[in-house]
Amino acid sequence: MGIEQKAGDLGVVTTTLEKAVNWGRTNSMWPILFGLACCAIEMMGAQASNNDLSRFGMELNRASPRQSDLMFVAGRVSRKMAPVVRRLYDQMPAPKWVIAIGDCASCGGVFNNYAILQGVDEIIPVNVYIAGCPPRPEAIIHGVLTLHENVRKERIKDWA
């Protein structure tokens, strides 16, 4: 006889520590806004009332990296801006995630020259790539949901 039969209709919820912590992490991500180019407009559109990223617990956008656990890199990253992006990433507390929005953040886009990084993954690890030039707000929401699926699958042994 399991706890479900013993508890009856008392409203007892049972789960594992991993599922509870990962549920909290996915439903309370605080992104730091880092819009560098035209993809930032689409990122703002994803947070506006038509698409509403706040239904995923992301209505609190932080300007401080010390209070953020998700970085949206939206747009092209120049070599001059790369140390700033790295410093902001290093100041974020663990666990932290990165979403590269658009072709420029993912692979340099049409800017194949010495001044633009050919992907932000040259300086920081990226968890989810969102394709498009610029991607639609729906694609950004799909990228966030993909990140949520990945966070839900994390194990305690991977947290360290």
Secondary structure, DSSP 8 states (H G I E B T S, - for coil): --HHHHHTTS------HHHHHHHHHHTT--EEEEE-STHHHHHHHHHSTTT-GGGGT----BS-GGG-SEEEEES--BTTTHHHHHHHHHHS-SS-EEEEEHHHHHH-TT--STTB-S-GGGTS--SEEE-SSS--HHHHHHHHHHHHHHHHT--GGG--
